[in-house]
Amino acid sequence: MRKMLCILVVMACQTLSGPSEALGQTELDSTRILTGYELQWSAEVDLDGDGDLEDIRLTRLDREGKPGAFLLTVDGSAVADKLSGVCYEIEGFLVVDIDQSDQYKEIAVCGPGLSDSDQYFYFWFNGKSLHRIGKLAPWPHLLGDGTVLVDSWKDFWQKRDRYVLTPGHKFQLVPQEFYWVDQEATVIKPLSIYSRRDYKRVQTELKVDDKVTIVVYQPGGSPAEGFSGHYLIRSANGQLGWVKRTVQNMHSCFKGLMWAS
């Protein structure tokens, strides 16, 4: 069993600066990361704040012909779930505290995912029965105030989403209009960037060997429309313009980007 690190981050304050503050992309200060925990298969922990210890047990079901499946039991109340990916096996659980202002502690069942990422299934016990909160992957950071920041790799940059714990103990994604990218690239094929996302007016033409910065990403579009999202690009002379996020645009027009495998 490999040792996994559950990153619990308690931030009394965050230092924000520049465009990343406006776009919600902040760095997590490693000095504020608390200790990693060894994964467990059983434990006795007070999960509902009543002073009594609950008996927590985790069982793998893959040995019963159900790859990646598991059964989590708390004082006789059980919930079954399954990892994404047929070749993966759960590796244990952690007891975490998503919101330190309430009386509950939660259980995170952990397992591996694609490309060295992890999968986390969160559960809570209300004193009588066990319930699912949700699944987060690949790299969640618990801030301790009911907020969870989840990093994932998108195209050639690290995307950060924000979830909040609702009063009903579910994860709710907080929508973002823009995501901070800030990646430098070199143009290898001439490309037009546009002043607006209706792509009617050309702002400027990018030439081969131009150095550009891909500033932000905005979700949008659909496969039926031939693209999925928009990238805002700053040209070498400081002009800003949009391009559609398509494989053809980004792969064939730029070099120097680290694409996800």
Secondary structure, 3 states (H helix, E strand, C coil): CCCCCCEEECCCCCCCCHHHHHHCCCCCCHHHECCCCCCECEEEECCCCCCCCEEEEEEECHHHCCCCEEEEEECCEEEEEECCCCCCCCCEEEEECCECCCCCCEEEEEEECHHHCEEEEEEEECCCCEEEEEEECCEEEECCECEEEEEEEECCEEEEEEEEECCCCCEEEECCCCEEEEEEEEECCCEEEECCCCCCCEEEEECCCCEEEEEEEEEEEEHHHCEEEEEEEECCCCCEEEEECCHHHHHHHEECCCCCC
